[in-house]
Amino acid sequence: MAALKLGMVGGGQGAFIGSVHRMAARLDGCFDLVAGAFSSDPARAHASAAEIGIDGDRSYADFTEMAKVEAARADGIDAVSIVTPNHLHGPIAEAFLAHDISVICDKPMTATLAQAKSLLAAAEASKGYFFLTHNYTGYPMVRQARQMVAEGALGNIRIIEVNYLQDWLSEAPAEDNKQAKWRADPVQSGGGAIGDIGTHAYNLACFVSGLRAASLSATLSTHVDGRMVDDDARIALQYDCGAHGHIWASQVAIGNENNLTLAVYGSKGALRWAQEDPNVLWFSELAKASQLITRGGAASNEAASAVTRIPAGHPEGYLEAFATLYREAAEVIATKVGKNTSIGSLDGLEGVRFVDACQRSTQNRASWIDLR
């Protein structure tokens, strides 16, 4: 497959996630980054483009201009990567989808439920595709776990437990901390820990189990004085099949760097996976010794093997998982197989609906909210 032409909005000087997306996009040779609006500040946008190696005539200071110009070019971009604060995801995505340019968007889909619904409609009306980068679903052992659940290795699912713990916001950040500043603004982020990492936890639970929550009860807390968004989230979940779940997402859990863990318990067995040791998966069956499954090892299944790049014992990690999502997006865009909005927009809408339900539950003393 020839490399597709990629543009990017956001991710300029001082940004973290933009460079991650750029590395992921080029890892498998599926995309060439050729255009960008890397900042809303023209000087910073053009300086960022020059540093990245983008030609001056394809450096933009406005995403609407970029969408219009790139759509009109014979060699215009095939897709755009959106790596801005959350409140801009919707307007930017809709601008490119209106020109039938596919969108690869960092999570969450949008900052508000109204924005998510509008974006879903735009994705359904466009000839372009919309993809959402819940990157932890790209790990081989997560794909392994998903296939094992689907094949019945765990029996009937009873309990799903996900923790996503960090400590980087345990105190008020420095004034010049760009990444913390917009995340602490409820308008730009749409929510604190619940939107930043809680959506990852919820998406991972649904992705592996194949289940969707029917209802939830949430307690969102703020532990740092003056902070206007939550920094700790505790959510109880009930699933349609009768399973129960719990999510703890915190950015004030001191001693944790990026401690994302998943445990799924069924009537026949259980699976446990940790993002900080992502190349292994523990599988336990009742009254039997637990089995350690390694990425690329003898027990790897088809789902894991399909996204494994190097032999067992050579670690794959965060960037490779991200790159898997870019490769899968490229395959869909290049082959134009169907028009499946569930590629990203439906999952994205569900993620924003999850955040909205958690916020409403908290406002009403952890009342149960129906998600159906």
N, C-alpha and C positions, 0 to 999 in steps of 0.2 A: 504494500500500500504506500503510495506516495504521500509525503508529509503534507498535512493540511496547513493552511495559512491561519495564524492565530493573532488576535488582537487582545489587548488587556486594558481594563479601566481600573484605576487605582494601582497600589503597589509600588509607588515611587519612593523617593528618598525617605528613609526613616521608617519604612513599613517592613513588617516581618513576613506576613503571609504571602505577599506578592512574590518574593523570591522563592518561596516554597513551591508555589504554583508554577513558576517559570522552570524550576528544576524538574518538577514532575512532568510537565508538558513535553520536555525534550528528552527525557530519559530513554524512552523506547523509540525515538525518532518519528513520532506520529505527528508532531506539530513543529512549525517554524514560527517564532514570534516575529511579526513584521510591522506591527502598528500598535499604537497605544495612546491613551489619555491618562497619564500616570499621576496626575494631580489636577485639582481644580485651580491651582495657582499656575498661571502660564509659565513663569520663569522656572518653577520647580518641575513642571511637566516636561518642558523641553530639555532641562538639564538631566532629568532622570532618563529620558529617551536616549540622549547622547551617551550616557554611562552604560546603558544596556546594549547599545549598538543599533538603535532604530534610526532609519533614514529620516532626515529633517522633514521631508514632505509627508511623512506618515506619523508625525508626532502632533498630537492634538491637545488643546486645552479644554475642550468641551466634548462630552460624550455624544451629544445629539449631532454635532457636526461630524464627528467620527463615524457614526452609524450611517449618516446620509452619504458622505463621501466614499466610504469603503464599499457601500452597496452599489454605487455607481461605477466603481472601477472594474475594469476587465479582470484585474488580478486582485480583487478585493478579498477580504478575510472570509474564511469559512465559518469561523466561530470566534466568540469573544469570551475572555475570562474576566469575571467580575470579582474584585478583591478589595472592596471598599467597606466602610462601616455599614451596618445592616440596613439603616433607613434608606440608603441609596440603591439597594439591590433591585427593588421593584421598578423604579423609574428607568434605571439603566437597562435592565433586562427587557422591558417593554419597548424601549427605543430601538433595540437591535432586532427583537423578534418582529417588530412592525416591518422591518426590511428583510425578513426571512433569513436572518443570520442567527445561527445556533448560539446558545448561551451555556457556558459552564460557570456556575455561580458558587462562591463559597457559602457555607451554611451560616446562620439559618436563612431560609428563603427570603424573608423580609422581617421588618421590625414589628409589623402589626398584622392582625388577621385580615383587615380590610385590604391592605396592600397585597397579601398573599392571594386572596380571592381574585383580585384584579389581574395579578400576574398569571394565575392559572388560566383565566379566560384568554389572555394574550397568547399564552403558549398553545392553547387549543386552536386558536385562529391562525397561527403562524405555520409556514412551511418549515421553519427552523425547529430545532429541538432544544429542550431545556434540561440541563443536568445539574444536580446538586452534589457537592463534594463532601459527603459524610465519609471522610477518608479512612476511618477505622474499619469500614466494611471491606476495604481492599486487601486486608491482611490475609495471607493464605490460610492461617489457622482459624480465622473467623469464617472463611468460606468452608473450611473443613467442618466446623461445628454446625453451620447451617445445613449442610448436606446430611450430616448424621442425624440431626433432629428431623429433617424431612423424611428420612428413610426409616424412622421409628426406633432408632437405637436407644432413645431415652424413654420410650413409651409415651404415656399421656403426660403432658407438661403440667407440673404442679406449682413450681415456684421459679421466679426469675429475679435475680438480685444483681443490680449494677451499681457500682460506686465509681465516681469520678472525682478525685481529690487533688487539689492543688493548694499551695500556700502563698502564691506570689502577690496576692492582694490582702494579706493579713494585717497590713497597716496602710495608711494613706500613702499613695505613691508620690514620687517627685512630680513637680508641676510640669516638667518637660517630658514626662513619660507618655508618649503619643498613644501607645497601645492601651494603656490603662485609662487615659483621659476620655476617649470616645466610648469605651465600654461602661464607664461610670455615668454616662449621660443617658437617661431613660429614653429620650427622643431618638438618639442615634442608635442605641443598642436594642431597645424594646424590652430589655430585661437584663439582669446581671448574670450571676452564675447559671441561672435556669436557661437563659438563651445562649450563653457562650459555650457551656459544657454540658448542661442538662439535656439539651437537644441531642447531643452526641450519645449520651447514655440511653435515652429513650429510643433513638433510632437503632442503636446496636441491639437492644433487647428485642425490638420488633423484627429486625433483619434476621437474627439468628433463630428466633423461635418461630417465625412465620405467623405470629399472633399480633392482634391489635387490641389495645386497651379499650374496655367498655366504659370505665369510669375511674376517677382518681380523687384522692384527697391530698392536699399539699400544704406544707408550711414553709414559706419563704421568709428567711430572716436576714437582717442586716446587722453586722457586728462591729463595723467601723463607724465611729461617730462622723456625721456629716455626709455619709454615703447615701446616694439617692436611689440606688438599685440594690437588689438582694445580693448577698455574697455566700449564702448557704441555703440549700434546698433539700427538703425531705419529702418524698412523694410515695404514697401507697397507691398501688394499682390493682384493679380487678380486670380480668380478661374474659372475653365472651365464653371461652371454653371452661371457665371455672378456676383457672389458674390465678395465683396472686403474685404480686411483684412489689419491689421496693427499689427506689433510686435515691441515693445520697450524692448530691453534687455540691462541692464546696470549694471555694477559692481562699478559705481562711483556715484550712486544716494543716497546721504547721507540721513540717516534716515530710510533706508530700510534694513531689515535683509535678509529675503527670501520671498519677496513679489511677488508671482506668482498669477496672476489673469486672468480669462478667461470670456469673454462675447460673446455670440452668439445671433445675432438678425435675426429674420425671418419675414415673411409676416404676421404671426399669433401670434407670441410670442417671448420671449427672455429668456435666461438662464444666470445666473451669478454665478461664483464659485471662491473662494479664498483659496489658499493652506494654509494660516496661520489660517484659520477657516474652515477646510476641511470637517467637518461633516454636513454642511448645504449647500443647493443649493437653489437659488432664481429662481422662475419661474414666469414670468409675461405674461399675455395675454392682448391684447389691450382693454382698457376701463374697466378692472377688477382689483381688488386689487391683489397685488403681493402675491404669495404663498411661504412660507418658508417650504422647504422639508428637513427633518432631516434624517440622516443615521439611519436605523433601525426603523424609524417611520412608521406611517400608510400609507404614500404615497410612501414608497420605492418600486421600481419596481423589477422585477426578476434579472436584471443585477446587481443592487446594493446589493440585498439580497444574491446573490451567493458569494460575497466576503466580507460579513459582519460577524465578529466573535463574537461580544458581543452585548448585548441589547442596545437600544437607550438610550442616555444620558450618556453613558460611552464612552469617546472619543477614537477613533482610529486615527492613524496618519501615520507618515512617514515610520516607520519600518514595520508596518502592510501592507502598500501599496507595499513596496519592497517585503515583504514576499509573497504577492499574486502572483507576477511574478515568484518567485522561485517555489511556489506550482504548478502553471500552467505549468512551464517548466518540473517539475518532472512528472506530469501526462502525458505529451507528451512523454517524454523519456521512462517512464515505460510501457506505452501502445503501443508505436510505431505506432500510428494512422497516416498513410500517411507520405509523405515526402513533407512538405510544407515549402519552403524556405521563404515565406512571414512572417513566425513566427518572423524573426528578420533581415535576411540579406537584403531583399528588402527594408524594412523600413529603415534599417541602411544606405543602399546606397542612398536612397532619402534624408536622413538627411545630409550626406556628400555632396551630390550634391547641397543641399540648401546652405551650407556654402560656397562652391566653387562659386556658382552664386552670393551670396552676396559680396564676395571679388572682383569678376570680375566687378560687377555693380559699386562698389565704385571706382575702378580704372578708370572707364570710366564715372565719374561724375554722378553717380546714374542712369545710363542708364537702360532701361528695358531689362531683360534677360529672354529668353524663356526657361521654365523648361520642356517642353514636348519633 
